[in-house]
Amino acid sequence: MKTKKWMKVSLLVVLLWVSQAGTVNAYVGEYAKTVELKDGAVPLTAAAGKEVEENEKAVVDYSNTSDGYVMVNYTAETDKRLKVQVTGPSATYTYDIKAKNWVTFPLSDGDGSYKVTVYENVDGSKYATVLAASFQVKLSSELAPFLRPNQYVDYSEATKTVAKAEELTGDVQGTLEKVEKIYSFVVGHLTYDTQKASTVKSGYLPALDSVLTSKKGICFDYAALMAGMLRSQGIPCKLVVGYAGTAYHAWISVWTEESGWLDDVIYFDGETWHRMDPTFASANSSNAAIMEYIGDGSNYTAKYQY
């Protein structure tokens, strides 16, 4: 039998467009929460209130830029559609938000100048600026944005998900071995939900504990669950969005101390390297044609990372 040497997990998902609860008054005395990890603790997100831009409708808290994130809260009452744009040195990320909730966004474009703009819908597809904040970012580590929870990967309140990740990796030492444990669990635990895939609406965000409990989900659920589990155990990973062929998709890239970001290969089966995709592997029982396609890195083009 051939031994598989795991090098990276890549998770292909259909891209579908969680916030941490809080209020403006929570600035005073609010400190970062921590999640206990086997190798220490990674601070979760908190609106510290030290550096903010605010008006009567919204707040942008950029107190924690060195930790790789910024937080936004639309504090006014509204039934209008709301968006946030995070513009970094080389890319602009656009998100949907809801009022009265703190939402965390990663500063995944690295060091440099950023601008965060809050918009509200005024008519049809037209939006007006509510608030904008500009600031400089110097990350404490390039890994910082890919360890903490954010709107796409919110493990901050997902206690069951964090507990399962700890259970799976509790007796494992190496990073790649932990990745393999979590990868194998996600592939074996979840079943692809075709009905949900055909009816899900734009703006959907997965609740990790619900995905874990239901044992089924769409591609985005697979990705978010796996990313949340890995990050909760102190393993940096990116939720990468781009194209698989001509289809808009996303996958996960994992960082290890030995090799840095592992972006191209996952495991060696004794003859060749393969790109492994948990969603496809789970739904297609590792069909040879599927494996050949996702094993070809030229089929993938990265566009965003969360």
C-alpha positions in Angstrom: 0.0 0.0 0.0 1.3 3.4 -0.9 1.9 5.9 1.9 0.3 9.3 1.5 2.6 12.2 2.6 0.3 15.1 3.3 1.6 18.5 2.1 -1.5 20.8 1.9 -5.2 20.8 2.0 -7.1 22.6 -0.8 -10.8 22.9 -0.6 -12.8 23.8 -3.7 -16.1 25.6 -2.9 -18.8 27.5 -4.7 -18.4 31.1 -3.6 -21.4 32.5 -1.8 -21.6 35.9 -0.5 -20.6 36.3 10.9 -20.3 38.8 12.9 -19.4 39.0 16.5 -22.1 40.6 18.6 -21.4 43.9 20.3 -22.4 47.5 20.7 -20.7 50.9 20.5 -20.9 51.1 24.3 -18.9 47.9 24.5 -15.7 49.8 23.7 -15.0 50.5 27.4 -13.7 47.5 29.1 -14.0 45.2 26.2 -10.9 43.0 25.7 -10.0 40.3 23.3 -11.4 36.9 24.1 -9.1 33.9 23.8 -9.7 30.4 22.7 -7.6 27.8 24.5 -5.3 25.9 22.2 -3.0 23.0 22.6 0.0 25.2 21.7 -1.2 28.3 23.5 -4.0 30.8 22.7 -4.9 32.9 19.7 -6.7 36.1 20.6 -10.2 36.4 19.0 -11.5 39.7 17.6 -12.7 42.6 19.8 -13.7 46.2 19.1 -11.2 47.9 21.4 -12.2 51.4 20.7 -8.7 52.9 20.7 -8.6 53.9 17.1 -12.0 54.6 15.5 -13.9 56.5 12.9 -17.5 57.0 13.6 -20.7 59.1 13.0 -24.4 58.8 13.9 -24.8 55.8 11.6 -21.7 53.6 11.7 -18.3 52.9 13.4 -15.1 51.6 11.9 -12.7 50.3 14.6 -9.2 49.9 13.3 -7.5 49.4 16.8 -6.2 45.9 15.9 -4.6 46.3 12.5 -1.3 44.8 13.7 -3.4 41.6 14.5 -4.7 41.5 10.9 -8.3 42.7 11.2 -10.7 45.6 11.2 -14.2 45.7 12.6 -17.4 47.6 11.4 -20.7 48.2 13.0 -23.7 49.9 11.3 -25.3 51.2 14.5 -28.4 53.0 13.1 -31.8 51.4 12.5 -32.3 50.6 8.8 -33.9 48.2 6.5 -31.6 49.2 3.6 -29.0 46.9 2.1 -25.6 47.6 3.5 -22.1 46.9 2.1 -18.5 47.4 3.3 -15.5 47.7 1.0 -12.0 47.1 2.4 -9.4 48.5 -0.1 -5.8 47.5 0.5 -2.5 48.1 -1.3 -3.5 45.9 -4.3 -7.1 44.7 -4.0 -10.6 45.7 -3.0 -12.9 43.3 -1.1 -16.6 43.9 -0.9 -18.9 42.4 1.8 -22.6 42.5 2.7 -23.4 43.4 6.3 -26.4 43.8 8.5 -27.1 46.6 11.0 -26.5 46.4 14.7 -23.7 43.8 14.6 -19.9 44.0 14.8 -18.4 42.4 11.7 -14.8 41.4 11.4 -12.8 41.7 8.1 -9.3 40.4 7.5 -6.5 42.7 6.3 -5.4 40.1 3.9 -3.6 42.4 1.5 -0.6 42.7 3.8 1.1 45.8 5.0 0.3 49.2 3.5 -2.4 51.8 3.2 -6.1 50.7 3.7 -9.4 52.4 3.3 -12.6 51.0 4.8 -15.9 52.4 3.4 -19.5 51.7 4.7 -22.2 52.0 2.1 -26.0 52.0 2.2 -28.3 51.3 -0.7 -30.3 54.4 -1.9 -32.0 53.2 -5.1 -31.7 50.0 -7.2 -28.0 49.2 -7.5 -26.9 52.6 -6.3 -25.1 53.0 -3.0 -24.1 56.1 -1.0 -21.1 56.4 1.3 -22.0 56.4 5.0 -18.6 56.5 6.6 -15.0 56.0 5.5 -11.7 55.4 7.4 -8.2 55.4 6.1 -5.2 54.0 8.0 -1.8 52.4 7.7 -1.2 48.7 8.5 1.9 47.0 9.7 1.1 43.4 10.6 2.8 41.8 13.5 3.0 38.7 11.3 1.9 37.9 7.7 0.0 35.0 9.3 -2.1 37.3 11.6 -5.1 37.7 9.2 -5.4 34.0 8.7 -5.6 32.9 12.3 -8.5 34.8 13.7 -12.2 34.5 12.9 -13.8 36.8 10.3 -17.0 37.2 8.4 -16.4 34.1 6.3 -14.7 31.9 8.9 -16.4 32.7 12.3 -15.3 30.2 14.9 -15.5 32.7 17.7 -18.8 31.3 19.1 -18.5 27.8 17.5 -17.8 25.9 20.7 -18.7 22.5 19.3 -16.4 23.0 16.2 -13.5 24.1 18.4 -14.0 21.2 20.7 -14.1 18.7 17.8 -10.9 20.1 16.4 -9.2 19.8 19.7 -10.5 16.2 20.1 -9.2 15.3 16.6 -5.7 16.8 17.1 -5.3 16.3 20.8 -2.8 13.5 20.6 -1.1 14.7 17.4 2.2 16.7 17.4 3.0 17.7 13.8 1.1 20.4 11.9 0.7 18.3 8.7 -0.6 15.4 10.8 -3.2 17.7 12.4 -4.2 19.0 8.9 -4.7 15.4 7.8 -6.9 14.5 10.8 -9.1 17.5 10.3 -9.2 17.0 6.5 -10.2 13.4 6.8 -12.9 14.2 9.3 -14.5 16.9 7.1 -14.5 14.6 4.1 -16.0 11.7 6.0 -18.4 13.7 8.2 -20.2 15.9 5.7 -22.5 15.0 2.8 -23.0 17.4 0.0 -26.4 19.1 0.3 -27.7 19.3 -3.3 -31.1 20.8 -2.3 -29.4 23.6 -0.3 -27.0 24.3 -3.2 -30.0 24.8 -5.6 -31.8 27.1 -3.2 -29.2 29.0 -1.2 -29.3 32.8 -1.7 -26.6 35.4 -2.1 -25.2 36.6 1.2 -25.3 33.1 2.8 -22.7 32.6 5.6 -22.2 29.3 7.3 -22.8 28.8 11.1 -20.0 26.3 11.8 -21.7 24.5 14.7 -24.9 24.1 12.6 -22.8 22.6 9.8 -21.1 20.3 12.1 -24.3 19.1 13.7 -26.3 18.7 10.5 -23.5 16.7 8.9 -24.2 18.2 5.5 -23.6 21.3 3.6 -22.7 23.1 0.4 -19.1 23.7 -0.7 -18.8 26.9 1.3 -19.8 25.0 4.4 -17.0 22.5 3.8 -14.4 25.3 3.5 -15.6 27.4 6.4 -15.8 24.4 8.8 -12.3 23.2 7.9 -10.8 26.6 8.1 -12.4 27.3 11.4 -11.1 24.0 12.9 -7.6 24.6 11.6 -7.4 28.2 12.8 -8.8 27.3 16.2 -5.9 25.0 16.7 -3.4 27.7 15.8 -2.8 26.6 12.2 -2.8 29.5 9.8 -4.9 29.0 6.7 -6.3 31.1 3.9 -9.7 30.8 2.4 -8.7 31.5 -1.2 -11.3 32.6 -3.8 -10.7 32.4 -7.5 -11.4 30.2 -10.5 -11.4 26.5 -11.2 -11.5 26.5 -14.9 -14.2 29.1 -15.6 -16.2 28.5 -12.4 -15.9 30.8 -9.5 -14.7 28.8 -6.5 -12.6 28.9 -3.3 -10.1 26.6 -1.6 -7.9 26.5 1.4 -4.1 27.0 1.7 -2.3 25.9 4.9 0.9 27.3 6.4 3.6 25.3 8.1 6.8 26.4 9.8 8.8 24.0 7.7 7.5 25.0 4.3 5.6 28.3 4.6 2.4 28.5 2.5 1.7 25.3 0.7 -0.1 26.4 -2.4 0.3 23.7 -5.0 0.5 20.2 -3.6 -1.2 18.2 -1.0 -0.1 14.6 -0.8 2.2 12.1 -2.6 0.6 8.7 -3.4 3.9 7.1 -4.2 3.9 8.1 -7.9 2.6 11.7 -8.2 1.4 14.8 -6.4 -2.3 15.5 -6.2 -4.4 18.5 -5.4 -7.0 17.2 -3.0 -10.4 18.9 -2.6 -12.6 17.8 0.4 -15.8 18.7 -1.3 -15.1 16.9 -4.5 -13.5 14.0 -2.7 -16.5 13.6 -0.4 -19.2 14.0 -3.1 -17.4 12.0 -5.9 -15.7 9.2 -3.8 -12.4 10.4 -5.2 -13.4 9.7 -8.8 -10.3 9.4 -11.0 -11.4 12.0 -13.5 -12.2 14.5 -10.7 -8.9 13.8 -9.0 -7.0 14.4 -12.3 -8.8 17.7 -12.8 -8.2 19.1 -9.3 -4.7 17.7 -9.3 -3.7 20.0 -12.1 -2.7 23.3 -10.6 -3.1 25.1 -13.9 -6.9 24.8 -13.6 -6.8 27.1 -10.5 -6.4 30.9 -10.5 -6.4 32.7 -7.1 -8.2 36.1 -6.9 -8.9 36.9 -3.2 -7.9 35.5 0.2 -9.8 35.7 3.4 
